[in-house]
Structures are given as C-alpha cells and as structure tokens.
Amino acid sequence: MADQEESPSNRKWIIAVAVLLGVTLSVAGGRALVGRSEEEQVTAQGMQIAPVGGALAPDFTLVNLEGENVSLSDFKGQPVLINLWAIWCGPCRIEMPTIQSRFEKYRDEGFIVLAVNFDEQKADVQAFGDEFGLTFQMLLDPGAKVQKLYRTRSYPTSFFVDRKGVIQAQHIGVMTEGNLDGNLAQIGLGN
C-alpha cells in the first residue's frame, strides 16, 4: 500500500474528532465526580490537593500537646501561619523566637500559629516548646500525614493563610524578621 499524504482537510477532521473525544471524556469524568467531596474527587482523579498560593489551604486535624483535636478549619476568619518544622532542624530553631514574638504582637488581632511537628515524640516536642517559651499551638503529626498533604520537602516550610482560608504566601527555609513581616502583611497583619 502506498503512503498517502494527509491533506489539510484530513488533519482538521482528525483534530476535530480528537477534541470532541477529549471533551466527551472530560464531561463523563466530571459526571462521575458529581456529589463527591473535594477530597474524594481528587482521589478519584488520582491527584492530590496541592497547597499553592491563591488556593484554599487543605484542611487537616491534628492533636495538640494538651491532647485536644485542632483543625485548620476551626480558624476560618482568622489569619493563620502553618509552620511545618522538626526538632533536629537548625533553621527551625533560629526562626521560632521570631514567630513567637509576632504571635504575641498580633494575637489580639486573631492571629493563629499552627506549628506542625514532623512525626516526633510528644515529650521531645514539649521540651522544644518549653525551651523557647512557645505559647502558640504545637501540633503532633504522627505518620507525617500533614507534611505529605502540604508536600513538605524541607524544613522549615511556612504557609500564610488569610481570613478566607486562602494561601497568600509560602516560605521555604528560615525566615528573617523581614521575611516574616512581609508574609504577615499579605494576610492582613502589620503595615
């Protein structure tokens, strides 16, 4: 059989069929997801919710050092700093006093700090908090589930969530006072 050269009209026909097939599959996939929660939809599509600027912060529930359940959604309407950290992390040790000072400065404005520890023992986390005089929420993350949900690749990593629950800034690595103040301004604190 001789090779046939595709004519421009044949190419247009092939492209039209491919687009129509793609739209049909997309609509069918969407119908299969109707009535499901966002998490179920994401799981059904084989993806994870990505914590990115301009998106709602993925909710989570962890236990604090007092043994109480704490959910991110408990603080909707308040500016929140989610700080993912570990005891062995040198940069985490450097920035914690600055985070504590800003928590004290802005707590009357509803500012919340959720310090999510990387899967370490409660006694060790408590000792760390006592050493630095930390008074904000320190949360335990057994199995590092929230670390995975927030796709943490290095410590510390911080997410700044506004009063609507939307991530306005992310900072990877140690924050200077200037970094922290700039990120807090993005969620309505200071300046």
C-alpha positions, 0 to 999 in steps of 0.5 A: 500500500502506498503512503498517502499524504494527509491533506489539510482537510484530513488533519482538521477532521482528525483534530476535530474528532480528537477534541470532541473525544477529549471533551466527551471524556472530560464531561463523563469524568466530571459526571462521575465526580458529581456529589463527591467531596473535594477530597474524594474527587481528587482521589478519584482523579488520582491527584492530590490537593496541592497547597499553592498560593491563591488556593484554599489551604487543605484542611487537616486535624491534628492533636495538640500537646494538651491532647485536644483535636485542632483543625485548620478549619476551626480558624476560618476568619482568622489569619493563620501561619502553618509552620511545618518544622522538626526538632533536629532542624537548625533553621527551625530553631533560629526562626521560632523566637521570631514567630513567637514574638509576632504571635504575641504582637498580633494575637489580639488581632486573631492571629493563629500559629499552627506549628506542625511537628514532623512525626516526633515524640510528644515529650521531645516536642514539649521540651522544644516548646518549653525551651523557647517559651512557645505559647502558640499551638504545637501540633503532633503529626504522627505518620507525617500525614500533614507534611505529605498533604502540604508536600513538605520537602524541607524544613522549615516550610511556612504557609500564610493563610488569610481570613478566607482560608486562602494561601497568600504566601509560602516560605521555604527555609528560615525566615528573617524578621523581614521575611516574616513581616512581609508574609504577615502583611499579605494576610492582613497583619502589620503595615 
